[in-house]
Amino acid sequence: MSCRAQHLSEQSPSQATGAEQRGERKVFQMDFCGGIRHLLFSYVLINGILITLQATEEVLLDMKATGGELGWLTWPPNQGDRSGWEVTQKTLNGSQFYTYSICNVGEREQDNWLRTTFVQRRPSVSRVFVELQFIVRDCNSFDGASLTCKETFNLYASEADADVGTTFRKGQFKKVATIAPDEITNKNEMRINKETKVVENLSQKGFYLAFQDIGACVALLSVRVYYKTCPATTKSLAVFPETVAGGESQALKEVTGRCVDNADSEDLPRIYCTVDGAWVVPVGQCQCNTGFEEVEDSCEGKPIALKLFMWKSFKSSPISLALVSKQSYSLVIVYCLLDQ
């Protein structure tokens, strides 16, 4: 099932397309999309098996996890017979799977945009990762029929303090990277590429991502946006909270912790969180208080053995063992008659 994405509300430049060009474009697009749809089932099955949860990654946007239509927007609108980015829907085991694709390789001066929905940002997050999975058709597979075919597309980002709806202005987007495949797809074999790019120095309440096509045959299979954290941890009897990883301007973020219960330190324990979400270089060490001993990541009460004596027939006989726990402040006496 194929359906068009919603369109943005900016006026499209006038374009004239001949019948011959439309025919060539439709042949290219049908050939490309037909092959893509034929191979999508295998992609979904394999990819579903390989997915693993990342403990230090907090996801802000996941194209594959969206249960319904994504609602991403395309520009320019009202293209008539000329196609822009299109969303394709498939169903696997009762779940819907969406991809975006475009293949206008037979037309010159392509400038087709696909924009995500508004992505809200946590105040402490200034750096996010954009993980893409995509395929790009080999221009040589068109048998030289398209001299304007490209094999790259562009990633852009734009910040905002509120959702701007369908308003779209290209001038507000800043280029993040040119996306080039490591492997290209031919007529008979699909090659899936995976790239991760970084968007730095975010400061407003949210942002948009946009993908610009300049004449390639592309299918966008997955877009995942996330940030990294150093997870809550206990090291050397010191507890450190979950911390958002720093950005370009703060490669190492210093974090102050606290000692576990029944432990103290002369100085506050400290540790550093890297941009990759890893804890490094702990400074200071907590020690268990007197009467407590270290057990894994905690300090527990240490028993003290006492011998009690009872006089019997004017003779001294050790008859009991006492266990004193400073943690519970209680005295437990176990009587064990040794000499009768």
C-alpha positions, 0 to 999 in steps of 0.5 A: 500500500502506498500513500503520499506524505502530507505537504508543506505550506510553501509555494512550489516553483513552477516546473514543466515536465514533458511526457517523455521525461514523465515516462522515464521517471515512472519506469525508474521509480517503478523498477526501484520501488518494486525491487525495494518492496520485494526485499523489505520483508527480509530486511524487517525480519533480519533487522528485528533479530539484530536489534539490541537495547542500549542501556546508555541511549535515550531515544527521542525519535524512532521511525520504526517504533511509530505505531501509525503513520509518521506524519512527516512532511514533504516539500515542495507541495502540489507537484502534479505528476512529478513525485517527491518523497513517498511513504510506503506501508507494509504489514509484518506479523500484524505490525506496520512498517514504513519507509520513505523513498524517492527516485526522480533520477530522470529529471534535472535540478531536483530539490525534494525535502522530507521533514520529521515531526517536532522532536522535543529536547531535554534541557540538559541535552545539547548533543544528539545522534542521528542513526540512519538506515537506508539504501541507494540505487546504483546509477549505473543500473539505469544503463546510462539512461539518466545522466543526472542521477546522484548517489547521495542525499543531505541531512539538515537540522533546524531548532525551534522553541515550539512546533511550527506545524506545516510551516517550512522555510529552507533557510532555517535549516542548517546542513549537518552532513552529506549522506553517502552509502558505503554500498550501493544497490543494484537491480537484483541485490539490496545493500543496507547502509547504516550511518550515524551523524551528530547534531551539536550545540542544541539549545532550544526546546526542540528541533526538526530534521530534514532530508534533501534529495538532489536526484538520487534513488533512495529509500529511507528505512530507519531514522533513530534519534537519541542521546547518550547518558552515563547510567547511575552507578556505584563505584568504590562505595560511592553512588553517582546519578544518571548523567547526560553525556556532554557535548563538543564543548564539554568532552568530560563532565565532572559529576559529584557523588555521595558515599553509600550508607554507613560510609564516609570520605574526607572529600566528596567522591567525583567521577567523569562522564565521557561523550560516549556515556562511559564513566572514567577517572574516579577521584576520592574513595569512601571507607566503611565506618568503624564496625562496618565492613565492605560487602559488594557495594555496601557497608554492613554491620560487622559482628563482634564475638564476646565470651561470657563467663558463669560461675558454677560450683565456684569454678569458671566455665565459658558457657556462652557466645555473644554476637553484637551487631552495631548496625542493629544496636542489639545484643544476641546471646546464644547460650551454649553450656560447655562444662556441666 
